[in-house]
Amino acid sequence: MFSKPVRWEMYWKELFRQMVDIGAGSAFIVLLVSLFIGAVTAIANRVSVIQEQHLHATILYRSHRAQHGDIWEWPRPSPH
């Protein structure tokens, strides 16, 4: 199965050549996966920010309406 290399110089050259082949061969896959992970993270972050802004706007609206005594009424559409 495993044996001691006869020529150490050839062993190291072949080892580093294979390491470079594996690294360079997988660079495209790593780049592709990184792009997808970055896109998903950016979208999730944006959705989180939008939800937080909506929550703050709702709280501000409700607190404003509570000061005027009609907390459970939504704004009525303006007559046209």
HUFEN-V861690 format. One line per field, one symbol per residue. ss: DSSP state (A for helix, B for strand, O for the rest). phi: phi as a letter, one per 40 degrees, with the letter a starting at -180 (. if undefined). psi: psi as a letter, one per 20 degrees, with the letter a starting at -180 (. if undefined). A space follows every 10 residues. Layout:
ss: ???
phi: ???
psi: ???
This chain:
ss: OOOOOOOAAA AAAAAAAAAA AAAAAOAAAA AAAAAAAAAA AAAAAAAAAA AAAAAAAAAA AAAAAAAOOO OOOOOOOOOO
phi: .bbcccbccc cccccccccc cccccccccc cccccccccc cccccccccc cccccccccc ccccccccgb cccccccccb
psi: fprpqgohgh ggghghghgg ggghhigggg gggggggggg ggghgggggg hggggghggg gghghhhjjm hjpqpqqqp.
